[in-house]
Amino acid sequence: MDWIIKKVVDLLVALVVSTSSAEAASSIAKVTWYGIYDGSGECTASGALFNVWNPHIVASKELAFGTRLKLTNPQNKETLCVEVQDRGPFVEGRTLDLTLAGALELNTAGVGVANLVVEKKQCFIPAKWVVEEKQAECGFTQVAWVGPKQYRR
């Protein structure tokens, strides 16, 4: 009789988990990282300066620039909020490209291709990383956002 109760509880838990994950619109994605040769200072496809040490930059072929995602490594439960600022990866079967710093934060840098849980949602990025430096040669004005103040160069 106890095993029947246990089976019913397991089914109810599975139902609740699947319902909550459907509401969060999460999916599993194959994620890699880029920037080993320190492309810092080069323009991303959105016009923002690429910084290999900014963990909150991500490249996507399909999502709009500015889209925020919450990434979770199911192996260690580490999470990271990222913003789409570049295009890629350009290898079939891969969905997102993190910076090296992002891969280090999620502990996936040594893995190569990692399966991460991706949730499309607004999430918090610390003010020191909310930087939109634009390069003049990319056709943008250089603007640095530091917290609530804006500085023009």
N, C-alpha and C positions, 0 to 999 in steps of 0.2 A: 504493500500500500504506500510506503514511503517513497518508493521509486516513481510511482504515479504522480505524487505531489511534486517531486523534484522535476519530473519531465514537464509538468504544467508550468512550474515556475520558470524553468529554462525557456520555454516557448514564449511566455509573457515578457521575459527580459529581452529576448531576441526581437520581439515585436516592438517594444519600446525603443530599443536601440536603432532599429531600422527606420522607425518613424522619425525619431529625432535627427538622424543623419540625413534623411530625405529633406527635412525642413531646413537644414543648414546648407543644403545643396553642395555637399562635399563629394569629392571624387578622389580616386587614386591616380597620380600622375607620375610619369617617368621624368625625373629632374636631374640635370647635370649642372656643372658650374663652368664658368669661363673667366679669363682674365689672368692666366698664369704669367703672361709676359708683361703684366702691369700696363694695361692699356689706359691707365688713369690719365685724365686730361684730354682724351679723345672724345669726340661727340658720339652720343648714342643716337639711335634712329629718331628719338623724340626731340633731340637737340640739347638734352641735358648733358653735362660733363660726366663721363664714366669715372667712377672711383672704385677700384677693386676692393678697397677696405670699407666700403659702405655696404653693410649686410642687407639693406632694404631695397636694393635695386634688383629687378628681375627682368628677363627677356621672355617675350611670348610672341608667337607668330600670329595669334588670332585675337587676343584680348586688347581692348583699347588702352592707349596710354593713360596713366593715372589710375587704372583699376588697382584696387588694393586686394590682396589675398592673404589669408592666414594659412601658413604651411606648418604641418605637423609631421615629425618623424615618428612613425609608429613603433620603431625599434626602441627609442629612448624617451618618447613623449615630449621632446623639445619642440617649441613652437617659435615661429618668427613671422612678423608682419612684413610684407614686401609690397612694392609698387611697380607696376609695369612701366619701364622707361626705355626699353630697347626691343629689338626684334631678334628672334632666334628661338630655340636652337634650330639649326639647319641640317639636322640629322633625322632621318625618318624614325618615327616611333617615340621621339622625345618631345616633351610638352613645354618645359620651362628651363631656362638657364639662370642659375644664381650667380652672384659674384663669389669670389673665393671666400670673402668674409662671411657671406650668408651660408655657404657650405660648411665652413668651420663652426658657425653657431649651431647648425643643425647636426653637426658631427657626421657629415656625409662626404667630406672632401676626399677621403681615402677610398671611398666606395666606387667612384666613377659615376654610375647611374643608380639613383636611389628612387624607390617608390615612396612618395610622400602623399599625405592627405592634404588636399587643397580645398579651401573654403573661400568662396567669393564673398567677401564681406568687408565693411569698414573696420579697420583695426588701428591701433595706436602705433605711430612711429615717433620716437623721441625727437624733440625739436632740433637737436644738433644735426640730425640727418635729413631734416626737411629742407634740403638745399636745392635750389633750382638755378645752378650756375649755367648760363648759356654762353657759348662761344660766338664771338662776332663773326668769325669766318664761316659759321654755319647759318648765318643770316638772322641771328638772334642778338638781342641786347644782353650784356652780361648783368645778371641780377643775382644777388646772393640773399637768401632768406635765412635769417638767424632769429629763431623764436618769433616774437611779435613784431620785430623791427625789420625793415627792408633797407639794404644798402646797395647803392648803385656804384659800379666801378667805372 
